[in-house]
Amino acid sequence: MGHIFISYSHLDTDYAHALAENLQNMGLEVWVDERLDYGSQWPHELQKQLDSCSAFILIMSPRSYTSEWVQSELQRARRKLKPIFPLLLEGDEPWLSVESTQYYDVRGEKLPDSKFYSAIARVVSPAEGQVIQLPVNAGKSVKRKSTSGEPKIRTEVIIAIIGVVATLVAAIIPIVWSSLSENSLPPTADNATSVYPTTFPASETLSPSPGTTSVIPSETPFSLNTDEFSDAKGVSMRLVPEGNFIVGSNNGNDNERPVHTVYLDDFYIDTYEVTNASYKACVDADACQPPNQTSSFTRDSYYGNSEYDNYPVVFVDWEDASSYCRWRDMDLPTEAQWEKAARGPDGRTYPWGEDIDETYANYNGNYGDTTKVGSFPNGKSIYGVYDMAGNVWEWVADWLSDTYYLDTPLTNPTGPLAGQYRVLRGGSWPDDANTVRASNRGWNQLEYFYNTDFGFRCAMDANP
């Protein structure tokens, strides 16, 4: 079983401990930083526990907002695509850095309700033989142990914490900064047959956040050519021709190295991310489960609302995505297929090239939520595939292995035979330029669906 990592300010210790006790009583393993032995290497142990956790709980308060270690932990959890469960303990609204993830309102120092514990239990398995029992005090307020409103900490502990802060900042911030400077780039394309209307309904105008300037991408009709076709379900696909291409990046995370060349046979990949309308057709045919929620980040009515038919489906896990592709007699693309379709043969950073701004992709929170598929013609890959940088993360077929590139097959690789996580590619609308690079590798548990920015597309061999 995996464990739960709780990130919080030490001024919220009473609440964090009450929450941890509830989770432990359910038979779940919980890690809080009090479990560190004095003399241990704090940054190394913290990073190890965070990287190996199955769920990341963020306790949000003004105190944790100003905590450098909480912010560092959160940034790493986002880069590692950990399932994040934000709890709004105090404040008017959730933080911008987690606004794409639904949060639980526990203001008034209330413990979460039963829905929270049920959601956690779906992500983190209990100990063998343990029967899950929801806490009897769910939803009740936590009584603080200290009358002053702050935990009572001995002087020697305060001194230790000060030393820890300095060590953590010195060790983790450079890691975060390095990663941010590496993970920001995706590639271009030009071939597709479409089941979507040649002009999208003008239901929503793209507009970036206040304070930014932008040329809004125009919506242009799609042209037919020999490299595109519609499958039996009427979904537009593009041909990615056989040949070698460059995989990985020396400017990214460790799991993107070493850069190497791989050969792939011809294959077709969806021109667009799978839309609400297309996914609903699978649901109506009893071949797919409905999305786990019908909202998006800012829209209460999203899936099933005709206004958003041509927007990417969200709140789907890996099995949902795989079932949909099977309904079309296809598969999720392999990680190698996805990367070639995104960046072409020449190892470009983004689908279109090396520079990025809001005219190329929906990223960095510029548009505040998902946008219609195909809204960024400037950002298509060289094969004519749209939205491979930003909008929504895309599930692919492969299990994750951080060391797979060290000994990967050089012809039609299909990924490891087993693993704990499935790979996601492409980044999403709230992610920064580093995260939406075409070589960046994300991952999550295959049953995870809680994010409002997880989607997918399908692929098939051109010569099965």
N, C-alpha and C positions, 0 to 999 in steps of 0.2 A: 504494500500500500504506500501511497505517497503521503506527504505531510502538508500542513497548512502553515504558511508564513504570515505572521501578523506584523504590520508596519504601523508604528504609532509614536507619538511624542511621549516622553517619560512623564509628562504632566498629565497624561491620560492613562496612567498605569492601572488605576483601579478598574477602569472600564475594560481595558485590554485583558486583564486577568480574569474578570468575570466572564467575558466572552470566551476566552481560552478554556476556562473550566467547563462551560457548557459544551464546547466542542469535544473536549476530552471525555466528558460523561457520555457522549454519543459513541465513543470508541474510535474517535479520530485522533491522529497524531498532530500535535501543534508545536510549532517552534516560535518562541519569543526570545529576544536577545538576553533576557535574564538567565537563560540557560547556558550562556558562555561562562567558562571557568576563567577566573582571573589568571593572567599570564598567557592565555591563548592568543593566537594571532587573529585579532578581531576582524579586520577586513577580509582575510582569507576565509575564515569560518562563516562570516555573514554571506559572502558571495557564494560559497558552496551550498549553504542552506537555501538561499534564494533560488539558485540555478536548479536545484533538485526538487523544489517544492511542486506540488500539484495544484495549489491554489494560493493566491496572494490576496490577503485582506488588508485594505487600506482604511485606517480610521482617520477621517478628515475632521480637522478642527483648526482654528487659527494657530494653535500651537504647533501642530504637525505641519501646517503650511509653511511655517518659517524654519522648520527643522531641515538642515542640510542633509542629514542622513536619511530622513524619510523621503525627501525628494530624490536622492541618489538611488535609494531602493526602488522607488516607483519607476524611475527612468529605466533601470535595468530590467525590472519586471516587464515593462512594455516592450523593450527590445527583445526579450526572450519570449514574448507572446504568452506570458502566463495568464491563466484565467484570473481576472481582477474583480474583486468584490468590494466596491467602495461603500463605506458606511459614513453617512453624513451625521457626525456627532454634534457639530456646532457650526453655525454659519448660515448664510442666506441661500447658497447654491453650491453644487459640486464644483470642483476645480476644473479649469479648462483642459488640463492634461488628461482627464479621465471622462470628459463629457460625452464621449461616444459609447460609454458603458453605463447601463442602467445601475442606479445606486439605490441603497436602502436608507430611508429617512429614520434615524434613531436619535433625533434631537430630543433633548430632555433626558439624555443618558439612558434611554430605553434600550434594552437588549433587542436584537432583531426578532422578527416574528417567525413563525414556523416555515414560511416560504423560503426564507433565507437559508435555514438549516437544511431544508430539503434540497435546495439548489447546490449547496456545498456537498451534500452527501452524494449527489450525482457525479461530481467531479473527483472527489477523494474517497477511495474505498475504505470501509472500516476494517479493523483488525479481524483476522480470520476467526469465525465463530461468534463475532460480536453482532448483536441485534441492535439496529438503530432505533433509538427512542428519542423523540424530540424533547427538548428541555421543557420542564414544567413552568419555568420562569420566563419563557419566551415572551417578549413584549413588555416585560416589567422593567422599571428603572433600577439603575445600579446605585447603591448607597456607597458614598465615598468613605474610606477608612480614616482619612485625615481631615481634621476640622478646619484647617486653613485653606482647603481647596487644592492642595498640592500634596503629592506623596512625600512622606518623611524619609529623607535620604541621609544616611550618615556621611560625615565629612569625608571619610576616606573613599566612600563610593563616589561622591561628587568629584573628588580629585581624579579617580579612575575614569569617570565618564569624560571629564575634560580631556584627558589624555587620549581616550578612545576617539573623541570627536576629531581631534587633530590628526590622528592616524587615519581615520576613515576618509576625511576630506582629502588628505594627501594621497591616499591610495586609490580611492574610487573615482574622484572627480576627473583625474587624468584619463581613466578608463572610459568614463562617460564621454568626455570631450573627444577622445580619440575615435570612439565609435561614431559619434555624431558627425565628425569630419569625414568619415569613411562611407557612411551608408546613405548617400543621397542621390542616386542617379538611375533611369531606365531608357529603350530603343524605338524604331519606326516600321510601317507596313502599308501595302497598297492593293489588296485583292479580295473581293467578297460578294456573294449572292445573298440577298436579304429577304427575310420574312417580315421584317419591320417596315412600316410605311416609309416611303421615300422622303417624306418630311415628317418630323415628329410633331405631336400636338403641342401647341404653345401653352402648356399648362403651368409652366414655371420658368421664370427668367433667371439665368445664372447671374449672380452678383456676388463678388467677393466681399469679405468682411470690410467694415468701414475703415478708411485710412489706407486702403490699397488701391492702386490703379490697375486697370485691366482692360485688355481688348477681349471682349466676349467672343469665343469661337462661334462662327456662323454654322448653321445646320445646312449641309449641302446634300443633294440627292446622291444616292449610291449608284455607281455605274457597274455594269456586268462585264466580266472578262473571263478568259479561260481558266483562271486560277481560283475561281470561286463557284460555289454552287449552293443550292438549298437541299438539305437532307429530307428524308421521308416525312419528317414532322414540320418541314417548312422553315428550318432554322438555317441562317446564313453561316457558311464556313469558308475558310481560306486555305489555300494550299501552301505548305511550307516545303520547298523542294529539298531533295536529298543532298547530302554533302557534309563537310566538316564545319564546325563553328567553335568559337572560343568560349569556354566555360570558366566561371569564377572571376575573382578580382583580387589584385594585390593591394587594393585600396579599401577593402572591406573588412568584415569580421574574419576571425580565424577559420571558421567553417566554410569560407569562400575560397580558401587556398588549398593546394596550389592551382594556379591558372593552368589549364590544360585544354587540349583539343579533342573533340568527340565527333564521331560520325553518326548521323541519323538518316534513316530511310525517309522517303516522302511521307508526309502525314497531313491531315487536315485538322484545323482547330477552329472553334467558334470565332466568328468575327467580333462578337460582343459577349460581354458577361451575360449569363443566363438571367432573363428578366422575370419579373413577377408574372407576366402573362404566360410566358412559356412554361414556367414552373407550375403554374396553376393548371395548365393543360394536363400535366403529368398527375397532379393531385386528382383532377376530375376523372382521369382514367383509372383511378385507384392503384396507380403504380408508385406514387410518392406520398409521403406524409406531409401534411401542411407545415409551413414554417412554425417554429415554436412560439413566435409572437408575430402579430400582424401589423405592428407599428414599425417606424424607423426612429432615428434619434430625435427628430423634431416633429414627426408626423404621427398623430395617434392612429390614423387610418392610412395604411400604406399598401400592404399586400391585400389584393382583392378590391382595391379602389382603382377604377379605370383610369383615373388621372395619373396613376403611377405604373401603368402597365409596362411601359418601356424603361423602367428603372430596374437596377439589379435586385434580385431577390436576396434577402438577408435573414438572419436568425436560422441558418441551416447548418447542420453539422456535417462531418465528412461522409457519414452513411447516407444522409439525405442527398448530398451531391452525387455520390456514387450511384444511388438508386435512380436518380433522374437520368444520368448518362446511360445507364443500362436500358432504360425505357426507350432511349433513342438508338439502341444497339451500338453504343460507343462506350468509352471509358473516360475517366478523368485523365488529363494529359500527364505524362511522366514529368518529373522535375526538369529533365533535359529538354523535352519537347517544349515545355512552357518557356524555358529560358531562351531557346533558339527563336521561337516565335516572337518573343519580346525584344531581343537585342540583335537579331540577325547574325550573320557569320563572323562579323568583325569585332565583337567584344565591346560594343558601345555601352555607355553607362545607362542611358535611357533608350526607350524604343526609337526615339527620333534623333538622338545624338547626345551631346555632352552638357548642354545648358538646360535649365528648367525655370519656368515661371507659370503663373496661373492660366496662361493661354494654352498650355500643353496638357494639363492634367488637373483633376480634382484632388488636391492634396493640401496639407498644412492648414486645414480648417478654413480655407478661403471661401468655400461655398456653404459651409455649415452642415452639410448632410450629403447623402448620395445625389448624384446627378444622372440624367437620362443617359443610357448607353449611347456611345457614338457622338457625344456632344463636343468632343475635342479632336477635330480632324487633323489639327497640327501635331497631335500627339500619337497618331497611329504608328505602328511599327512598319518596317520596310515591306512586310508581307500584307499590309492592309488590316492589321488586327488592332482594335481599339481598346483603350482603357486598361492597358497592361501596366500602367503606373498609376496608382491611386484609385479612387472611387471605392472599391472594396478589395480586401484580401481575397485571394483565390486558392481554394483547396486544390492540391494536385495528388497524384496517385501514391507517391513515394512515402515510405517510412523515413523518419529522420535518422541520419547518422552524421555527427559532426566531423567524423574522419573519413567519410565516404569518398571524398575527392582525393584522398591519399592513394587509393587503390581501386579506383572506379573502372569498370569496363569502358573501353574506348569506342565501342560500337553499340548503339542502341541501349544504353544503360537504363535499367528499370528500378534502381534503388535497392536498398537492403531487403532481405527476406522477412525481417520482423523488426519490431521496435516498440517504443512507448508512445511516440508522437507521430502525427502526420504533418507533412510540409505544407506551408502556405507561402504564396509568392505575390509580389506586386505592391504591397502596402495598401493604404486606404486613405479615405478623405481627410481624417484628422492627422495623418502622419507627415513627418517632415521630409525634406528632399533626400536626406540620407537614407531613410527607410524605404522609399519608393524606388530605389535603384533596382535595375533589372537583375542584378546578381545577388541581391540581398535574400537570405533564406530565413523565413519565419517558420514557426511550427506551433502546434497545439494538440491537445488530446482529441482524438477523432470524434468523441461524443460531445465536444464543447460547442455550444451554439449561442452563448449569452451575448456576444458582441453584436452591435448593430452594423458591423462592417465586415462580415464574413460572407463571401459569395463564391462563385466558381464559374468555369466554362468547361466544355467537353472537347474531346479530340478523337480521331480514329486514323488507323493506318490507311494510306492511300492505295496500297496494294495488299489487302488482307489475304 
